[in-house]
Amino acid sequence: MSDSVTLRAAQDPAQCMACFAVMRELRPHLHDAGAFVAQVQRQAGQGYRLLAAWRGEQVVGLAGYRLQENTLYGRFVYIDDLIVLPSEQRGGIGHLLIDAVRREAVSSGHAHLVLDTALGNALGQRLYYRQGLLARAMHFVEALPQVAA
């Protein structure tokens, strides 16, 4: 099934706009396509990259990721967003996206591939284990009060 899928970076506003519906599958709190495009463009200035899986003219999967460095992993790639449309799941697209990000990480000298997933995301976790990713930590979050700018 994944043999008719092509992977291409989504960089310009039109390409990012084509990704919005798929990203909403993962991030349903995103309601405004224009705001999403502006956010992706801002994040790109911070190193965020968006890789889209296309079947013809339709985006069917996404990997949003960053090349980073910290004292825990050294140079690593962090996958912020990984989503495949429900109708396309189990077709190898997630595997293609992870492999593409992994190849970029290796070729640019990064030592680790890191991502977070929800504790209840059993299907995603199964994919990640099959891809060689291992659970090593829990991710803790606190929502902070917003200060008016």
Beta strands, then each sheet from edge to edge (+ up, - down):
strand 1: 5-9
strand 2: 48-55
strand 3: 58-70
strand 4: 74-84
strand 5: 112-115
sheet 1: 1+ 2- 3+ 4- 5-
end
